[in-house]
Amino acid sequence: APDFAAKVSSRVPRTEREEVLAGLFAEVLGLERVGIDDGFFDLGGDSIIAIQLVSRARQCGLVISPREVFQHQTVEELAVIAQDAADTQAVEVEPPGAGIGPVPATPIMHWLQERGGAFDGFHQSVLLRTPGGLDTDHLAGALQTLLDHHDMLRLRLDEDRRPVVRPAGEVDAAALVHRVDIAWLDADKAARVLAEQATAARDRLDPAAGVMAQLVHLDAGPDAQGRLLVMLHHLVVDGVSWRILLPDLVTAWAAISAGQTPALEPVGTSFRRWAQRLVAEATDPVRVAELDTWIDILEGPNPRLGGRRLDPAVDIAARARTLSLTLPAQTTEPLLTSVPAAFHAGVNDALLTGLALAVAQWRRTRGGRGTAVLVDVEGHGREEVVPGVDLSRTVGWFTTIHPVRLDPGAVPWTEVEAGGQAVGGAFKKVKEQLRRVPDHGIGYGLLRHLNPETAAELADLPQPQIAFNYLGRVAPGGAEDWALAPEETPSGEDPRLPMAHVLEINAVTRDLPGGPELTVTWTWPDGVLTEDEVRALAETWLEALRGLVAHLDTGDDGQAGGFTPSDLLVDLDQDEIDALQAAWRNKS
């Protein structure tokens, strides 16, 4: 297992609250135990795992928010500020049926529509191991439970392509479940069947008809594990939603198989109510005041990345190229923990610092100038921007996309490779540039898509050519029933969908027996960049990440890292902070 356990302190819980929270920390981080003064993010936590922690805590009767997990990162601190669920009335109570009816399109839905082209097959999917002899009726019953419980699974697009949630009971799960016999097939033939069935399932998705889900059971017989392909249109699911839906699916199936009525945990705020609140938020004067921030980010140099600009008629998903590279565990583990901890930062800060350094170097080697890069950053979108909302059990596509302008400054590449002092300065600059983005960027989509007075102005500005998304940590499935299966599922893009960026970067950490490994997949339209160009940039980024890790090792007397202005309550610039820290270190 990853060596996050080596960072666990010896201080044990002293109160019931600390006991509960320490257990939850350990559960969501995959550790045997956690000390009360261990930092959640120092142990490998990220924003998506923080949402899981919030949901589990609520089930145990404690109310904390994702923002509070960032502000109070230890068990000891969270135990002090957590509220008892029985004592808080902060969440708005929705009347029955509030999640049913027309849903205002959210910024990410508008973004998809603006890409043009067809997106009927745009989806996400997972593949699970299934017990031998899985009963199709029980499986359909479990899916029916999910359809009736989670509103967005009953979404359809009306004749004007506007989203509408239908009442519970109006979607027949049995029509969405398919069984395919793979008994006696060897591994190669079974793999071909999986690919064929995934394509067929994708082609059956139909938002206009409300067909947002497909389950395909690959039945290997009564005595062998099969596979279950669970496919959902992307309009109704995201990465956080899967962590809600898959346990619910297994819970419902187990109850039905035992002859019981399934009982799922309640949903707090409906997606429809969230979407309504976003519409109101988009015209709030405080939110509108962000406009200048976004204009400042987008205006300025944005040199062309590829050989030509994107052509939506040519550069579609069917013509996309991909390249994947992996950073080994000995570099990934400190990159996730020691490096962010030293700078009082998060994993995204480290990854984006490396990317900014790499793009600047990649451009320099091609005769380009400048050190800044404009990047679209994806986020989970479940931000605490309106009161009275609990999204910890809400299923839907919450993703946000917002631009950032990252400028690490002019850092000699030899300094990056050696992990020199300038690398730390670059990290601090990028960290502060990211901290200046309000509310993790949710306001950009609100002003760009939901506010008519600001939308046109933002649409006319230069747009990022690079998109970046860190998907967090995932653990490979075991051999038990309902675990994630090892086989890969095909891309979730509709092959006819125009590509939104010249280069899309998706990074994920896989917790493997030998330690965590960061795998990065680069996707680009064929003919805009060559594979050699993308590989050169990808390898340069990995070199930059290794440089960040080396920076900690080369720091004399623990001088690597340090605070930045956003960490402090007093008004000091970076030079003043560095001078104070140097004086303190010299004194000690």
Secondary structure by P-SEA (a helix, b strand, c coil): cccccccccccccccaaaaaaaaaaaaaacccccccccccccccccaaaaaaaaaaaaaacccccaaaaaacccaaaaaaacccccccccbbbbccccccccccccaaaaaaaaccccccccccbbbbbbcccccaaaaaaaaaaaaaccccccbbbccccbbbbbccccccccccbbbbbcccccaaaaaaaaaaaaaaaaaaccccccccbbbbbbcccccbbbbbbbbbccccccaaaaaacaaaaaaaaaaaaacbbbbcccccccaaaaaaaaaaaaaccccccaaaaaaaaacccccccccccccccccccccbbbbbbbbcaaaaaaaacaaaaaacccaaaaaaaaaaaaaaaaaaaacccccbbbbbbbcccccccccccccccccccbbbbbbbbbbcccccaaaaaaccaaaaaaaaaaaaaaaacccccaaaaaaaccccccaaaaaacccccbbbbbbcccccccccccccccccccccccccccccccbbbbbbbbbccccbbbbbbbbbccccccaaaaaaaaaaaaaaaaaaaaaaaacccccccccccccccccccaaaaaaaaaaaaaac
